């Protein structure tokens, strides 16, 4: 079924067939669907209905669907399946997906499931993958790949590839190794097809091949694959022995997870949460940043109290009315600057010295501040405000904009250098800091200009 769209009528029909246990009709309805569509349907069913579907359909399809469903929902499903049933699903999956699912199980249940896997080679590969940290290339890679020995003839090479390809879902590259299983290069399919059948692999393979080490961070893997437009990348150890490969679909998942995490950090959410999480989980994720915002607000109150003498001077009282504007401008400019820097750090395009970057931001903020100040002066003229007051507000605002830009630039770079996720700087952290410093700078500059 091309371009499948799950609608209420189709879902209701599936639920009805499950309720009536009309298995033949149910299988016919779902036969042509992609496993991702099966996963989408399963997530809209009750837990009991989803388990019924998984037990009914072939493991060849449900295994992939199980790997696609939401992690929390999958955990509930796995609790209801026996160790044998889980093992049957895992045997149909690539080793990386199988290892990911095994890792989600409680420790005591992991061994029960692993003991039920009959394919000894598959079991060995899964156990090896479970040794690696989740956020490394080893934790992301799959063992399935096609590799050939450098001393093989083209004819024997093709036969070897044919046997290996039976276990590989998609052949992205053909890797060339030596007798010690060390990665030497890659084999072009075109060169292989056009070469003499008696030719030797070592004479036609391409020595240049991009690879990552098994302990490389997954974000670095994603950056390399994105930079060089790779569909797959081999993974090696320190001896350059070929261990596995990482494919683009796994990297897309990493990028999506990082983007979700950074978005939540920017929104002031400290933990990875979703809309359907419990109230307690959502509270834990949101409250710390809200508390930070509260402290920032209290800081602003104390700053305003230091300048409360202005309220006794009618000609200066209007300065207080500009406080929300100054706070908003400081927050907006700071978030803009930090967002650009964080994005640049993520894409590894922030080059040059910190001083050069800060000078650039000062120049940019002066230009932006100048045009905004002109608009503010025009506003003051049209509303009949005293020129000296308008000039004071406009000048102070330019100073606040420059300060906010510097903070928004400096903080993410410093955080990144200290190994802290710089995405934090695009959220309440930077907004709160700029609110406090912005309001203080506004009144301090106004005090120096007006002499109160």
KOLTOR-530920 format. One record per atom (N, C-alpha, C): x, y, z. Coordinates in steps of 0.1 Angstrom, whole numbers, plus 5000, padded with zeros to 4 digits. Atoms other than C-alpha are relative to their C-alpha. Layout:
<sites>
XYZ/...
</sites>
This chain:
<sites>
500949885000/500050005000/500950125000/499149885002/501850314987/499550125008/500449874993/501750645007/498949975010/501050034990/499850485036/499750115009/500549904990/497850725057/499049945010/500850074990/496450595089/498850105004/501249924996/492850735094/499149925010/500850054990/490150675119/499249874995/500850115005/488150445097/500849874999/499250115002/491050215089/500449945014/499750054986/492050195126/498849935006/501250064994/488450125136/499849864994/500150135006/488449835111/500949905005/499050094995/491649685124/499649965014/500450034986/490349715160/498849905000/501150095002/487149535149/500449864997/499550135004/488949255132/500749935012/499350064989/491149205163/499049955011/501050044990/488149205186/499249874996/500750125005/486348945164/500949884997/499050115003/489648745160/499949954986/500050045014/489248735122/501450024994/498649995003/492848655117/500450014985/499750005015/492748585079/499850144994/500349875006/491148915071/501050105005/499049914994/493549095095/501349994993/498750025007/496548945078/499950064986/500249955013/495149035044/500150155000/500149855000/494549395054/501450065002/498749954997/498149435067/501149944992/499050075007/499949215043/501050094992/499249915009/501149495019/500750115008/499549884993/501949745046/501549995004/498649994996/505549855054/500049985016/499950024986/506849765089/499850135008/500249874993/506850135098/498550045001/501449984999/503150145090/499449915011/500450094989/502649845113/500350065013/499649934988/504450035140/499150115003/500949894998/502250335135/498749965005/501350064996/499150125138/500049955014/499850064986/500449945169/499950105011/500049894990/500950275187/498750065003/501349954998/497350365182/499049905006/500850114994/496050035196/500249995015/499850024986/495649935232/501249905001/498950094998/498449725247/499649864996/500550145003/496449405244/499849984985/500250015014/495549475208/501350004992/498750005007/499149555198/500749875002/499450134998/500349235214/499349894992/500750105008/497649035196/500550014986/499649985014/498849185163/501549944999/498650055001/502549105170/500149855000/500050154999/501748745179/499449944988/500750055012/499548705148/500950014988/499249985013/501948845121/501349935001/498750065001/505248695110/501050095007/499049924994/508248795130/500850084991/499249925010/509948905098/499550144999/500649865001/507549205097/499950065014/500249944987/506749255134/501350035007/498849974993/510349255145/500550144996/499649865004/511149565124/499050105006/501049904994/507849725136/500350025014/499749994986/508849655172/501250095002/498849914999/512149835166/499650144998/500449865004/510250135153/499150075010/501049944991/507550185180/500750085011/499549924989/507950435208/500649915011/499350084990/510450315234/499249965012/500850034988/508050335263/498949904997/501050105004/505350145244/500649874998/499350135003/507849885233/500349935013/499750064987/508849835269/498849935006/501250074995/505249755279/499749874992/500250125008/504949515250/500949885004/499050114996/508149325259/499749945013/500350064987/506949275294/498949894999/501150095002/503949085280/500549884992/499550115009/506048855257/501049915008/499150104994/507948545268/501450024994/498649995004/511748525265/500149934986/499950065013/511248285236/499450084989/500749925010/508848515218/500950124996/499149895002/511248805222/501249964991/498950055008/514148595209/499749984985/500550025014/512148505178/500050134992/500149875006/511648875171/501550054997/498649955002/515348955176/500849934989/499350075010/516548685153/499750054986/500349945013/514848875124/500650134998/499549865001/516549205132/501550004998/498549985001/519949335123/500550015014/499450014987/522349305152/499950135008/500049884992/522349675161/498650035006/501349994994/518549685165/499749905011/500250114990/518549355183/500750045013/499349964988/521149485208/499450115007/500749894993/519249805214/498849955008/501250054993/516149615223/500449925012/499550084989/518049365245/500450105012/499549904990/519649665263/498950065008/501149944993/516249795273/499449915010/500650104991/515349475292/500850005013/499350014987/516149425329/501149904999/498850085001/519549255334/499749855001/500350144998/518148925346/499249944988/500850055012/515748905316/500949994987/499250005012/518448985291/500649864997/499350135002/520248645297/498949904996/501050105004/516948455295/499650014985/500349985014/516248605261/501149964991/498850045008/519748565248/500249854999/499850155000/519748195258/499049934991/501050065009/516648145235/500450034986/499649985014/518448275204/500749894994/499450135006/519247975182/501250034991/499049975009/521448145157/501350055008/498949984992/524848125174/500950124995/499249895005/526648375151/499350135003/500849884996/523748625156/500250045014/499949984986/523948575193/501450065004/498649954997/527748625194/500150154996/499949865005/527448955174/499250095010/500849924990/524649085198/500850025013/499249994987/526749005229/501250104998/498949905002/529649195214/499650145000/500649865001/527549505206/499650055014/500449964986/526249505242/501150055009/498949964993/529749565254/500350154999/499749865003/529949915239/499150105006/500849894995/528750235253/499050054990/501149965009/525450355239/500350124991/499849885007/526750695228/501350004992/498850025008/529750555208/499749934987/500250075013/530150425173/499849855002/500350144997/530350075188/498649975004/501450024995/526950115204/499050034988/500949975011/525550235171/500149914988/499750085012/527049995146/499349874999/500550145002/525749675131/501149924995/499050095004/527749375124/499949954986/500250055013/526149295091/500750104990/499349935010/528349405062/500549914989/499350085010/530049285030/501450034999/498549985001/533849245031/500649894992/499350105008/536249065008/501550015003/498650004997/539848965012/500850054988/499349935011/542449154991/500649904990/499350095009/543948834976/499049924992/501050075008/540648704961/500050054986/500249965014/540148694924/498650064999/501349935001/537248894911/498849895000/501150115001/535248564904/499749955014/500250054986/535748434940/499550115009/500649894992/535048784953/498550014998/501449995003/531648794936/499349895008/500650114993/530848444951/499950035015/500049964986/531848564985/499050105004/501049894997/529748874983/498649954999/501450065002/526748674971/499649935013/500450084987/526848455003/499850105011/500249904989/527348755026/498850094999/501149915002/524648965010/498749945004/501250064995/522048715021/499650045014/500249964986/522448835056/500050155002/499949864999/522649205048/498850064993/501349935006/519449415043/500350084988/499749915011/521149675022/501550014999/498550005002/524649665007/500450144995/499649865003/526050025008/501450004994/498650005005/529749945003/500549865002/499350124999/532049654998/501450035006/498749974993/535049665022/501049904997/498950085003/538449525015/500949995013/499250024989/540449365043/501249914997/498950105002/543749175047/499849885009/500150134993/544448845064/499850025015/500249964985/544349025099/498650075002/501349934999/540849165091/500250155001/499849864999/542349515089/499450074988/500649935011/540449765068/501050064990/499149955010/542349845036/499450114991/500649915010/539850025014/498649954997/501350045005/536649984995/500049964986/500050055014/535649814963/498850074992/501049945008/533749994936/499349894992/500750105007/530949784921/500250014985/499849985014/531549934887/501449944996/498750065002/535249844889/500049855000/500150144998/534349494900/499349944988/500850055011/531849444871/500850014987/499349985013/534249574844/501449945000/498650064999/537449394857/499949864994/499850145004/538749074843/499749905011/500450094990/537348774862/501249945007/498850054994/540948664869/500850115008/499449894993/541949004883/500049985015/500050024985/542849024920/499550135006/500749884993/540949254944/501050105004/499049914996/544149414956/500550104989/499649915012/544749554921/498950104996/501149915005/541349724917/499350075012/500749934989/540249834952/500550145002/499649854997/540250204963/500550015014/499449994987/542550264992/499450105009/500649894992/540850585003/498649965005/501350034994/537950505027/499950075013/500349944987/536350705055/499649905010/500450094989/536050525088/500050075013/500049954986/535450585125/500549895009/499650104990/536950425156/498849965008/501150064992/534750215178/499650085012/500349914988/534950465207/499750144996/500349865005/534150775185/498650035005/501349964996/531250975199/499050004989/501050015011/527950935180/499850134993/500249875006/527651305174/501150034990/498849995010/531151305157/499749914988/500350095011/530051005136/499050074991/501049935008/526951205125/500650114992/499449895007/529051505117/500849964988/499250055010/531451305096/499249954988/500950055011/528751125076/499250114993/500749895006/526851445071/501050084991/499049925008/530051635059/500449934987/499550075012/531051365034/498949934992/501250065006/527451265024/500149854999/499850155000/528050895034/498749935003/501150084997/525350635033/500349905011/499550104990/527450405055/501450035003/498649984997/530750425073/500549885008/499550114992/532950135086/500550045013/499649984987/533850105122/501249915003/498850084997/537349985133/500550025014/499349984987/539349935165/501350074998/498749945000/542750075174/501049934990/499250085009/544349805153/499550014985/500749985013/542149915123/499449874995/500750125003/540449575124/498550044998/501449975004/536949595107/499149935010/500950054990/534249555134/498650004995/501449985005/531049675117/499850124992/500349885008/529349955099/498850075006/501249914996/526950245107/499450054987/500849965012/524250325082/499350135002/500649874999/522550655075/498750005008/501249994993/519250555090/500250015015/499649994986/520950505124/500550145004/499549864997/522650845121/498950105000/501249915000/519351015112/499349995014/500650014987/517950875145/500850085011/499149924990/520951025164/499850154998/500249855003/520551365147/498650045006/501449974995/516751355156/500050015015/500050004985/517451265192/500750125006/499349894995/520051535196/499250134997/500849885003/517751795179/498950015010/501150004990/514951695203/500550055013/499449964987/517251725233/500450155000/499649865001/518652055222/498850105000/501349925000/515152195215/499450015014/500650004987/514052095250/500950085009/499149924992/517152245266/499850154997/500249865004/516552565246/498650055006/501349964995/512952565259/500050005016/499950004985/514152525295/499549875006/500450134994/513452155300/501349915001/498750054998/516351975316/500149854997/500050145003/515351605310/499349974987/500650045012/514351415280/498649955003/501350044997/510551405283/499150014987/501049995011/507451365260/498750045006/501349944996/503951505261/499249905009/500850094992/502451185275/500749945012/499350044987/504951145304/499150045012/500849974987/503651165340/500250145004/499949864995/503051495357/501350015008/498849994992/505951415381/501250014991/498949995010/508351355352/500150134994/500049875006/507351665335/500350125009/499749904990/507551865367/501550005003/498550014998/511151745373/500850064989/499349955012/512151845338/499950154999/500249855002/510652195339/500350095012/499949914988/510852315375/501450065002/498749944998/514652365377/500250134992/499849875008/514652625349/499050105004/501049904996/511452785361/500550075013/499449954988/513252825395/501150104997/499049915005/516152985377/499450134995/500749885005/513753225360/499550085012/500549934988/512253305394/501250085007/498849944994/515753385408/500450124992/499749895009/516453605378/499050125002/501049904998/513153785383/500250085013/499749944987/514053845420/501250094999/498849915002/517453985409/499650134994/500549885007/515654225386/499350105010/500749924990/513454345415/501050085009/499149934991/516454425437/500850114992/499349905008/518154615408/499050124999/500949895001/514954815403/499850085013/500149934987/514754895440/501250105002/498849914999/518255045438/499850134993/500249885008/516955295413/498650065002/501449954998/513555365429/499950155002/500149864999/514455725435/499550074988/500549945012/513555785399/498550035001/501449994999/509955735409/499650145006/500349874993/510156065429/500250124991/499749905010/511156255398/499149984988/501050025011/508156295374/500750004986/499449995014/510456385344/500749874997/499250125003/512356055348/499249875002/500850124996/509555825359/499749914988/500350085012/508955715323/501149904997/498950105002/512255525324/499549865004/500550134995/510455255344/499149934990/500950065010/507955205316/500749934989/499250065010/510755105293/500749875005/499350124994/511954825316/499649874992/500450125008/509854545298/500750004986/499450005013/511154665265/501549975000/498650024998/514754665276/500349855003/499850144997/514454315291/499749914988/500350085012/512754185260/501150014989/498949995010/515454325237/501249935004/498950074996/518154185258/499949854999/500350145001/516553845259/500049954986/500150045014/515853835222/501350004993/498749995006/519253955211/500949885005/499250114994/520953705235/499749874994/500450135006/518953415222/500449994986/499650005014/519553505186/501549974999/498550025000/523353525192/500449865004/499650144995/523553205212/499549894991/500550105009/521353015187/500949984988/499150005012/523653105158/501349935004/498750064996/526753005178/499849855003/500350154997/525152675191/499949924987/500250075013/524152585156/501449994993/498750005006/527652675143/500949895007/499350104992/529252465171/499649864996/500550145004/527052165162/500549964986/499550035013/528052195126/501550014997/498649985000/531652265134/500450104990/499749895010/531652595114/500550125008/499549884992/532652825143/501549995000/498550005002/536252895133/500650135006/499349884996/538853155144/500050025015/499949974985/539553305178/498750065006/501249944993/536953405204/500050154999/499949855001/538153765202/499450054987/500549965013/537453785165/498449984999/501550035000/533953625170/499350115008/500749904992/533153875198/500050144993/499949875007/534354175177/498950004988/501050015010/532054055149/498650025005/501349984994/529054035172/499850145005/500149864996/529854385186/499650084988/500449925012/529754525150/498649974996/501450035005/526554345141/499050065010/501049954991/524854445173/499950165000/500049855002/525954815168/499150044989/500849965012/524354815134/498549985003/501450024997/521154655146/499550105010/500449914990/521054875177/499850144995/500149875006/521555185156/498650024994/501349985006/518455125135/498949995009/501150014990/516355025165/500050135008/499949884992/517555335183/499350124992/500649905009/516455555153/498549995001/501450024999/513055395155/499550055013/500449964987/512855455192/500050155002/500049855000/513755825187/498850054993/501249965008/511055855161/498749985008/501250034992/508555695185/499950115011/500049904989/509555945213/499650144994/500449875006/509156245189/498550004997/501550015004/505656125177/499150005013/500850004988/504556075213/500250125009/499749884992/505856415225/500949985012/499150034989/508556265248/501250104999/498849925000/511456485258/501149944993/498950055008/514456455235/501049935008/498950054991/516956395263/499649865005/500450134995/514856105276/500049904989/500050095011/514455955242/501449964996/498550035002/518255985236/500549905010/499550084990/518855825269/499649854999/500550145002/516655525263/500649944988/499550055013/517955485227/501549965002/498550034998/521655495238/500149895010/499950114990/521055265268/499649874993/500450125007/519255025246/501149944991/498950045008/522155015222/501149935008/499150064991/524454935251/499649865005/500650134995/522154655263/500149904989/500050095011/521954505228/501549954998/498650045001/525854495226/500349905011/499750094989/526054335260/499349874998/500850135002/523354075252/500749924989/499450075011/525053985220/501449935004/498750064995/528453935238/499749885009/500450114991/526853715265/499549884992/500650115009/524953515238/501149934992/498950065007/528253455220/501049935009/498950054991/530653405248/499649885008/500550114991/528553165270/500049874993/500050135006/527952885245/501449954996/498750045003/531552885234/500849955012/499450044987/532752865270/499549865005/500650124996/530252595278/500549884992/499550115009/531352385248/501449965003/498650034997/535052415257/500149935014/500050074987/534152285292/499249875000/500750135002/532251985278/498650005004/501549994997/528752115286/499350034988/500849985012/526052105260/499750154999/500349865001/525952465247/498650044997/501549975002/522252425238/499450065012/500549944988/521652525274/499950154999/499949855001/522652875265/498950074992/501149945008/519752925241/498750015008/501350014993/517152875268/499950115011/500249904989/516153045301/501350055006/498749964994/519853055312/500450134994/499549885007/520753315286/499050115002/501149904999/517353495288/500150075014/500049954986/517553525326/501250095003/498849924998/521153645326/499950144993/500149885008/520453905299/498950105006/501049924993/517354025318/500650085011/499449944989/519354095349/501050114996/499049905005/522354255332/499550114992/500649905009/520254435307/499350115008/500749904992/518054605333/501050095008/499049934992/521054695354/500850104991/499349925009/522954835324/499250124995/500949895005/519955035312/499950115010/500249904990/519455215345/501450075003/498749954997/523255255351/500450114989/499649905010/523755425317/499050125000/501049894998/520555635322/500550095011/499649924989/521955745355/501250094997/498849935004/525255845340/499750124990/500449895010/523556045312/499250115006/500949914994/520856205332/500450065014/499549954988/522756245364/499149995012/500950014988/520156125389/500649925011/
</sites>
